[in-house]
Amino acid sequence: MAHLEWLIRMKDALNYVEDNLEEPLNIDEIARVACSSPFHFQRMFNLLTGFTVFEYIRKRRLSLAAQELSVSDIKVLDVALKYGYDTPESFSKAFRKLHGVSPSAAREKGVQLKAFPRLSFHLSLKGDKEMEYRIIEKDSFRVIGKSIEVSLKDGENLREIPAFWSAANGDGTSDQLTEIGKKEDILGICMGVDHPNEKLSYWIAVEDDSNTDPQGYETAIVPASTWAVFTSVGPMPHAIQDVWSRIFQEWFPSTAYEHSGGPELELYPLGDVNAEDYRCEVWIPIKQK
């Protein structure tokens, strides 16, 4: 029943977006339709679809704008204003980025335009594999590490973060951090997800349980939280990517929890990350709905 309720709420939210593409859209209202907090809705949407909410809205609007330009004599300025662009220049820039041609060129016969269809969510009852998890209460703690800021647009984070890990493992950063930290585990942390600006702050770090000298590295505080902890078993990165997918596709829709908005952690113990029995963990901050 929980899965069905979640499906209905997500469909209601998408219908609301679709019905209001010509109006200013507010993430608080979209999330309210889905009976969700804004952060939880945006994180769910991004990890399920690969798009941010506003990236999806932009592409839907530009897809509809292209259709109108190709079949009518409507002015480019009027289309720009209709779909929320303040100037023809900003509209033209966004239009060209998606379609590869200018808005005026969209009127030409035979020009190729990209149709970005509306999304739909479907219920998937797998039931072939249990999801084991544990709930942990943990006080705030300091981490020492190195961070980058990446964009969530067009899946840039999915390319930049693996490259960040590759560099850290290759230049000795990971080894240095392991030596500095009091624990052998190394952490991958989504420290700050800035949904309005579609950016993510990602850290490679170690937990520090004392006032250790960071030796030139950055420090940050991970706030106290209630965590849902999931174990990944298998070679990287596919095993842990599968766990991430299942958390948002299966676990959240079937529980009374939602994302609390805090940092997300991946905990990597020492070992052969390519081994079939390599074990690591995903920590998600949660709260009761």
Secondary structure by P-SEA (a helix, b strand, c coil): caaaaaaaaaaaaaaaaaacccccccaaaaaaaacccaaaaaaaaaaaccccaaaaaaaaaaaaaaaaaacccccaaaaaaaaccccaaaaaaaaaaaccccccccccccbbbbbbcbbbbbbbbcccbbbbbbbbbbccccccbbbbbbbccccccccaaaaaaaaaaaaaaaaaaaaaccccccccccccccccccbbbbbbccccccccccccbbbbbbcccccbbbbbbcccaaaaaaaaaaaaacccccccccccccbbbbbbccccccccccccbbbbbbbcc
